[in-house]
C-alpha cells in the first residue's frame, strides 16, 4: 500500500527565495497542483507602494528613463549607479507582487515576509510569529535562497565567501530553527549540479551546495518520517541565461532545464505517494557536464594513489558475499582504476580496460589490509586523443611484502568513438528463466545491489541472451565506489550471464578470473533496460571463455566484454551455498 503524499490542502509551506525567479515558478506550479498555505521569505521590502509612474511599464529602458525623469523632477542627479539600484528594487517589487497574485489566483493563501534567511541577527523567528499564528504550524520547507559571486579562487574575497555561503548554509540552519525537521512532512533543498561536479569560478558556490547535499542525508537519517530531498539543479532556462551562456552550456553538455519542466519535476517530487524511504535523498537534474580536456605532455608519468577500504564504508558489499565474507566485485576494481585515471586527466573519458587479471581478490575479513595502492604507469600517449595506463592494485601483507590483487591496462580517450550496432538472435519475447528465480534458487549468490538480471530470453549451448535492468542504488550505499563514467554494479549483473550458463549446462558454480578486454561506448544508467548477448568462445571442464555484447533495444552497443574467462569448479559450491541460504531466508 502506498504512503501518504507529503503535501495536502492543509499544509503550511515556508519557502526561502520563493517570491522571485525559478523558486517562485516552482511555488506557483505547486499551488496550482495543491492550493495550500505559503509563507514566502525574501530580502526585498514591498511595504512601500509602487509609485504610479512606475506601474504598467514592462519595457526596461523605458522604466529607467522614468526613474531618471523622476529624479530630475525631485532635484536629484540621476547617476547610472543610483538609477540601476532603483530599477532593480522596483523590478524586484513588481516580480514579488506578481508572484503573490499568481499564487492567490490558484485559491492558495500566501504571505510575504521580508527577512534575510541568513538571520545574522536571529530575527527570523520573531518575524514569523504572526504569519504562523494566522496560518498554522509549518509542515513543509523549500529552501531556494542563494547568491553568486563568481571569480577564480585566487581572487575570491572573504566577502565573496559570505555572500555565497551564508544564504545556503546559515539559511538552512535558520529555517530549521523556526521549523524543526521533526515537525515537517517534507524538506526540499535547492542545491546545484555545481555542488556535485564543481565549476570554474564557483568554488564557494560548489562548497555551499555540497553542504546542503550532506545535510540532507543527515537530516533524513535523524528524521526518517520526513521526506527530505536535495535537488542538484542544472542551469534553468531563465532570464539569467543569455543565448551566449546557452551556447557555452551546450559545449559542456549542460542543456538548460525548461522552466515548465523543472517546476513540474519539483511538484512530482513533493506530491508523489511513496513509502517512507522509497525516494532518493539526493537527485541530479540535467545532463552531466563535461570538462575541457587538459593538454597532454609527451612525458610518460607514474602515479601512486592510496586508499583505505572498510566494510562499514561500503554497505553494498553485504550483497556480494562468497562464503562467509564480503568480497570486492572484480567490476568494482575495474571501475576503481578507471575513475582514478579519469581524475588525473579531466576531459578524458574511460573507454577501454584490457588484460584484466584477478591475482588475489580483496576479501573483507580479518586479513583486510590497512591501505591499498593503485600504481599507474603511463605507457602510451597521443596528444589530444588518448592516454593509456598500466595499472596494479596492491597492498602489503603482515610481513610487509607486496600482495598483488588486480592488474590491467586502461585507456582514456578525448572523444569516445560512435557505438556500433549489434544484431540479436531470433525471437526474444519468451521468458525462459525469470531473473528472480535465479537469485532465489542459489544459481546467483548476489544480493539486491547486484540483482540486475530480469529474465533469460534465449539459451543454447552456444549462446545466452538476457535482459538486465538495475534499479537505482542510493549514493550512500555505493560507498567508496560511486557510479561515475562506468557502473560496476550493472557490470557485475552483465557478467552473471556466464554464471547462469555454466550452472545450467555444468551444474557447477563459476567465478570470473580474466578479461581480455572491456570496451565502453556509452554508460549504462540505473533503471535502463539493456540486452546482454553472451556468445560462448570455448569451454573445458575447468574453464569457460565468453564474449558479451551489451546493447539497447535497438541494438546500439553500450559495452563489449571481450573473452571473459571463468573458472568452473564444483568445489566452489561450499562457498556459494551460505550465500544462497541467506538469500532464501530473505537476506
PyMOL commands that set and color helices and strands:
alter all, ss='L'
color gray80, all
select helices_A, chain A and resi 21-33+52-54+60-73+80-105+124-127+129-135+153-155+158-178+181-183+193-197+203-222+243-251+259-271+315-319+330-344+435-440+448-450+475-478+488-506+570-584
alter helices_A, ss='H'
color red, helices_A
select strands_A, chain A and resi 12-16+37-42+109-114+140-143+186-192+227-233+282-285+302-307+321-322+325-326+349-358+372-382+386-396+402-413+433-434+453-460+463-468+510-520+530-539+543-551+557-568
alter strands_A, ss='S'
color yellow, strands_A
deselect
rebuild
show_as cartoon
